[in-house]
Amino acid sequence: MATMPDLYDRLENRVPQTRETFLLRDLRHILSITKSRVPAIRAQLKGIEIQSLTARAELARIPILRARDIAALQTESPPFGGLCATRPNALKQIFVGPGAIAAPEGKARDWWGAARALYAAGLRKGMIAANCFSYEQGPNANMIASGAEALGCAVIPLHAGALDFKVKAIAHLKPQFYCGTADQLKRILDHAAEKGADVSSLKNGLVTGDFAPGLRNEISLRGLHVKLAFARPELGVVAFESGATEGLTVNEGLILEFVDPSNGQIVEPGKPGEMVVTRLNPDYPLLRFGTGAVSAQLPHHSTCGRTNMRIRTPREYAAESAECRGMRLHSGQLAEIAKRHPSLGRLRLVVRRSKEQDVLILRAEHRGDEKYLSESLSETLHRVTQMRGTIELVSPGSLRDDESGIVDERPLN
């Protein structure tokens, strides 16, 4: 007798064509209900009949919405720019992320869609998870808490504590599951080994952000089975690792397309393209959101029994933003640094990988007292991004004016 796959629910192993039919049906249903209450969606759907959205080819007629568009809409019509179908006072929470962009959270169970990713990574009912995501820097920590609650699990919020505090809390409370960035997990394991603290209760985990092969192998050798998820504050969990198969499985309740970043045209199956996601959420029904991340569809289903589309590990390309150490860098932070230091020329935020950890560099064009400016810039960088980084002062005119403001120099996983 064949072994039944260990899945979160029966939606995960549907026949792909059945899933596609229901996704497009649910899309039409949600849009029919919310169109009258969501001005931004009415604008996106101008000239398009909702009932005509019966195939992805029809969906591709809708303009792509990007983070900069949301920021502009929110400036014009706060708090959500006419994109949210639920009244602000009827939401569970409102997050203010980097650049003061607001993100809603509704009251529905597992609103962010994190439970599937947590389940695939090994979290089960009755377990305790060490939640090392930030509760201040966007909704990632709340995504995890919401998903854990849906699974019947408790979380220990640990982001705010110092490293020694985290290690002591894990050693004392003995959570079985870790949530956070891979970099932070390595620091916890290193510190525990240095102090002789027992954190061996941690057996599984879910991380976001960069998860380089070397770091993955090192964590695995220490006895932890950790999987990767790709999440966005606008969308929740988009895709996650499941089983032993290469790549990530797309979450349920999302329609994922791949487009050419230069012209917005759909690319051929298997070719790399920007991930454009439609979220079927009645509170916040985002239509064709451009994530700024590049991936490609993989040809086969996962070995775990999940039948949804599998994709290559996403890699951010856009000048607008990048994830570093579990937090998001964005162009508004560069503008804020420039505002505080008007003597500077062009600026670049550069993310690199060194010794299996993310490294943040601020390059700035300047001619003058480098020692004093470096100290001042270092403090400004920390205040604006909540991250420590290295300052590189370069001569005026040395940074190309056609280069992205945020440059990701990390190698592909």
C-alpha positions, 0 to 999 in steps of 0.5 A, a space after each residue: 500500500 502506498 504511503 500517504 503524503 504528510 501534508 497540511 491539508 488536501 488542497 496541497 495535492 490537488 490535480 494542477 488543472 483543478 487548482 487552476 480552475 478554482 484559483 481563477 474562479 476564486 479570483 473572479 468571486 473576490 473581485 466581484 465582491 471587493 471591486 466596489 470597495 477598492 478604488 485601486 482595483 477599479 483603476 487596475 481593472 479599467 476596461 476589463 470585465 471580471 468575468 472574462 478572467 478565465 485564463 492567465 492570458 486574460 489576467 496578463 492584461 491587468 497592469 502590474 502593481 509595484 511597491 513604489 505604486 503602493 507607496 504613492 497610493 498610500 501618500 495620496 490616500 492613507 492608510 492603504 492607498 485604496 487597496 484594502 477592502 476591509 475598514 482599518 478599524 475592522 483589521 487585526 493589526 496595521 504594520 508600518 514598515 520601512 519607508 512608512 508603508 502600511 501593511 494590513 493584517 486581517 482576522 482570519 485564521 492563518 491570514 499570512 499563509 504561514 502554516 503550510 510553510 511551517 508544517 512543511 518544515 516540521 512544526 507540529 501541534 503542541 510544539 514551541 517555536 523560538 520566533 527570532 523575527 523582528 516584531 518592529 521591522 515589518 510583519 514577519 514575526 506576526 506571520 510566524 505567530 499566526 501560522 503557529 497559532 493555526 497549527 496549535 503551537 506556542 511561540 517565544 518572541 526572542 528578536 529583541 533580546 541580546 544574543 546571550 539572552 536568546 541562548 539562555 531562553 532557548 536552553 531553559 524553555 527548550 523550543 523544538 523549532 526555530 524561526 528567523 534568519 539563517 545568519 541569526 541561527 548560526 550566531 545562536 549556535 556559535 554562542 551556545 557552543 562558546 558558552 556551553 549552553 544546551 540548545 539541542 532541543 532545536 530540531 527543525 526550523 524555517 528561515 527567510 532571506 539568504 541561505 547559502 549552501 555552505 551555511 545550510 550545510 553547517 547548520 545541518 551538521 549541527 543536527 538541525 533540519 531547516 527549510 527556506 521560505 520566500 515571503 513579502 509583507 504585501 503577500 505573506 508567504 509566497 513559496 517554501 521548501 518541502 520534501 527533499 526536492 530542489 526549489 520551493 513550492 508555491 503557496 496555495 491561494 496565490 497566482 504566480 506569473 513570471 514576466 520579463 522585467 524590461 517589458 512586463 511580458 510573460 516569459 516561456 515556462 522554465 525561463 527566468 522572470 520577475 515573480 508577479 503574484 496575485 493574492 486571493 485575499 478578501 481583505 487585501 486582494 492584491 492584483 499582479 503585484 511585482 515582487 522585484 524578485 527573479 525566479 523560474 518555474 521548475 519542471 517537476 512536482 515535489 517529492 513530498 506529494 505537493 502538486 503546486 508549482 515549484 520554483 527556483 530559489 528567488 533572487 531579488 534584482 530590483 533597485 527598489 529593495 533587497 532583503 538583508 539579515 531578515 530585514 528589508 532595504 529600500 530606496 527610501 532609506 538611501 533618500 533619508 541618508 542623503 537628506 541627513 548628509 547633503 554634502 554627499 554625492 551618489 549613494 549605493 547600498 551594497 549587500 555581499 556575502 562573507 563567511 556565510 553571513 550578509 554584509 552591508 556596505 554603504 558607498 558614498 561619493 565625497 571629498 573631504 574629512 573622511 574619518 569624521 564623515 565615516 563615523 557619522 555615516 556609520 551611525 546614520 546607516 544604523 539609525 535608518 536601516 537598523 543594521 550595522 554596516 561598513 562605510 566606503 567613501 569614494 571620489 565624486 563621479 566614481 559611482 555610475 548614475 545608471 546603476 541601481 541604488 541597492 546592489 545585491 552582490 550575493 551569489 545565487 544559491 
